[in-house]
Amino acid sequence: MTSHFENELRQALRPAEPPDGFAARVLAKLPAGSTAPARAPIIAFRAASHVTRWWPAALAASFIVGIIATLMTLEHHEQLAGLRARQQVMEALRVTSDKLDLAYRVVRNASAVETNREEQR
Amino acid sequence: MNPRTWLAVSVLFWSGAALAENGAQVKLPDLSALSAKASESVNITLDASLLAMAGRFLDDKNPGDADAKRVISGLKGIYVRSFTFDQPFVYPQADIDALRKQLGAPGWNRLVEVRSRQDSANVEIYVFTVGDKPQGLVIISSEPREFTLVNIVGSIDLEKLHQLEGQFGVPRLGLEEKKPPTQ
């Protein structure tokens, strides 16, 4: 019973060619000036294909722009880090030389005191 | 030389180089408590990569930058801890003694120890040598209102250090001659 029903369903839903003049009769029943909609599907199809054609290019362009922006940001961060490192080097050398100078002054003062003592003898 | 011998020599060579570099770097005490009490503090930690980066940003056309670039060219690290206080401050002797204990390790020699009652200043300079070449420097400086620790790791050219005279106020010290500690 089920197979008989399936067969009847297949038979009813099988593709069939329209009878002759079917398209003309349908168009004849359309209101006057309604030829434009017949073109709309074609324009929509062309627009869709236009978008479809440019979509990979737009995606690639976005990807490249993203990479460039990332590289520029990394370069900027590296420049800031480098300038900060340079500043720290100069400060470190300044502190080091300041303490070496302190040692020098103390040694020089001690030497001067020793020289004065020897001269007084 | 067979491959095993070559491998053993390479391992020994690079181990020695690593030990030399590691020996020149001391563990500076944690002085974060001093930061809270200091009116001004300087905390600088520059390893080899940061020094290389800084070198790229030093302008060769600027005399000061050029001199600094020459000084740091052979260095592997610069570490500075410096504190300035509004009032005379008593520094943590235990931390300083722990640092001095590290400086008693082989390779380290005290180059200068100066104490001045007039300036109330104590300055100790230690040098780490491998063979005859200085590969590290430590300065311990204490004044009534300023305390500073400096550790420099790497090939220190004392002549280049001399050439900093005028640029950072470094006078000729005769550091190549060991000065007897002044008491």
Interface residues (C-beta under 8 A of the other chain):
Chain A: E78 A81 G82 L83 A85 R86 Q88 V89 M90 E91 A92 L93 R94 V95 T96 S97 D98 K99 L100 D101 L102 A103 Y104 R105 V106 V107 N109 A110
Chain B: V42 I44 L46 L50 L51 M53 A54 R56 F57 L58 G64 D65 A68 V71 I72 I78 V80 S82 V112 V114 R115 S116 Q118 D119 A121 V123 I125 I139 S141 E143 T148 V150 I152 L161 L164 F168 G169 V170 P171 L173 K179 T182
